[in-house]
Amino acid sequence: MMFFATAVYAVPEHLMRPAVTVEWTELLPDEDLRLLESIPQVDHESMSEDELALDSPMEGLNSNTSAFEDQVANAIAESKQAIADEKKYGRDWRDALKSTKVRPEFNNKRIRIAGYIVPIEYDDNQVITEFFLVPYFGACIHVPPPPPNQLIYVKHPKGFQLPDLYTPFWVDGTVVIETQENELGLSAYSMRNVKLTRYEEPEEPEFLN
């Protein structure tokens, strides 16, 4: 009788732990969060009719995504300059909008986070294989795009189709602290081994009189 050895592969510990649900602000270093909270609020009442006309929601994936892409690209160009010539003093909210500072405790941590998908790589059938996960989708041109430490790069080799850009998803996966850059954006975090689930608002509790 012959016996054959069977290879046993250990599952990495971080894949065995349950995902921890986190908020986007938890990914920000304390100083960046404080600076972003100081961003001046936009006063729409003081805007002219022409300005308000420009202040409109963007279209979905099946039409035009160039407005959002332009916003992200502009932010990335500024981020590169900030990294090359980082200020030593007087950081303000503008610096936080370019920040690649991260929270190192999230490295190799499995998390669950809700956000919107911005496609990076997709084929003619709009099957997406790479994307940025972002905390919000710019419905107003006066809202700055998320900083690099609020962008999560995700590679999804299997691919999936997105109904539209305004559909939020839960993304469950392992965070890796690494800078990912392409012509569309710069991110300070990545996620691997992800699962996507359409986000559903929690049901309102039903109260009986």
N, C-alpha and C positions, 0 to 999 in steps of 0.2 A: 504494500500500500504506500502510495506517495502522498506527501503532504506539501502543500504550497503555502508559502508565507503570504499573508495579506497585509498590504501596507496600511497603516493607520495614520491618518492625517489629523493633527490637532486643529480644532477650529479656533481662530484667534479670539482672545478673551473679549475684545471690544465688540465682536459680532454676537457674542452670547448674551451680553447684557441688554436689558430692555432699553428702548429708546427713551430719552428724556425730552419731554416737550419744553421748548424754549421760546422766548420772545426775541424779536430781532434786536431789541435794545441790549439784551444780555451779551450779544456778540461784540458790543462796543466797549472799549476801555472807558473807565469812569470819566476821564478828562474829555474825551471826544463826545460822550453823551452829554456832559454839562455844556459843552460849546454848541452842540447841535440844538439843544433846548433853548439857546439864546438867539436863534435865527429870527429876525424881525418878521412879524406877521404881515401878509399882503392885505392891504385895504382895498377891496374890490369896489367899495362905494366911491372911492376917489378916482377910479379909472375912467378914462374916456370911453365912448361907445366903440371907437376903433380898437382900443386895447381889449375891451371885453369881447369883441368879435373874435380876436385872435386867441382868447383864453378859452379854447374849446377842447373837448375830449378828442383823443386820437382814435384812429380807426383800428380795426382788428387785423389779425394776421393775414386774412385773405384779401386785404386791400393794401394799405400803405403803412409801413412801420418806420418810415424814414425820419419822422419827427423825433421819435424816441431815440432812434439810433444816433441822430445828430446831437441830441442832448448828451447821451452817454459818451460819444466820441469827443465832444468838447471837454467834458469833465476829465476824460482820460488824458487828454493832451495837457491839461492843467496839472493833473496828478503826477505825470512824468516830470514836469518842471519842478513841482514841489519836492519830489523825491531827490532830484539832482541838486536842488538849492533850498534845502529845508531851513526854515527859520529857527533860530535859537531862542528868540524872545517874542513875546506878544502874540501868541497863538490866539486866533479868534474863530468864529464859526466858519469862516471861509477856509481856514486850514483844515478843519474837521471834515469839510466836504471833499477833501482830497486825500484823506488819511488812509494809510494801509496798516495802521497799528491794529493789533489783534489781541484777543485774550488767549494766552498760550494754554490755559487749562482745558480748552475745547479740542486740542489736538488729539486725534484718534478717539474722540468721544462720539458715541452714537446718539443722535438727536432726532427729534421730529419737529418740523417747523413749517408754518403755513406761509405761502407767498405766491407770487405771480411768475409766469415763465416767459422769458424773453429768448426766442430761438436764436442760436448762433449758427448751427449747421443743420440743414434739412434738404431733402431731395425734391424732385419735381412733384412728388405726391404729398409734399409737406409732412413727411415723416421726419421727426426731429431726433437727432442723435447727440446734440450738444446744446446746452442752454445756460443762461444765467437765471438764478432764482433771485427775485427782488422783493422787498417788503411792500412796495406799492407800485401802481402803474400810473405814470404821470397823466392826470386828467387836466392839469393846469400848467401852462407854460411857465408860470411864475414859481412853480414848485421845482426845486433843483433835483436832478437825478440822484439816486443813492450814491454815497461814497463807496470806494473800493471795499471797505470793511463791512459794507452792507450788501455786497454782491457775492453770491455763492456760485461758483462754476460747477456744473454737473455734466458728466459724460454718461450717456445712456445708450450703450452699443446696440441694444435690441431695437430701440426706436419706438416712437409713439406719435400719434396725431393729436393735435390740440384743437378743440372746437373753436376757440377764439382767445384773444390775449387777455380778456377780462375775466376768465375763469380761474379762480384761485385753487391751489392744490396743497395738500399736505405732502411733504417730502420727508421720508424717513431714510436716514443713511449715516455714514460715518464721516465726520468732519476731519479734513486735513488742512493744516495751515500751510498754504503755499500760494504764491502769486501766480495767477494765470492771466495771460494777456493775449488778445487777438485784436484785429482791426476794429472790432466793435466795442470792446471793453477791457477793463482791468479789475480783477477780483483779488481779495486777500484771503478768501477761504475757498475750499473745494469740498465736494461731498462724493463719496464712493459707495457702491453697493446699495443704490437707492431703490425705494419703492414709492410710487406715486399713487395718491388717492385724492379724488375730487373733494375739495373742501365743502363741508356742509355746515351751515349756521346751526348752532345748538337750538333745539326746540324751546320755545317759551314755556315755562311751567304753567300748567292749567290750574287756576285757583277757583275753588267752589265758594259761592256766596253762602 
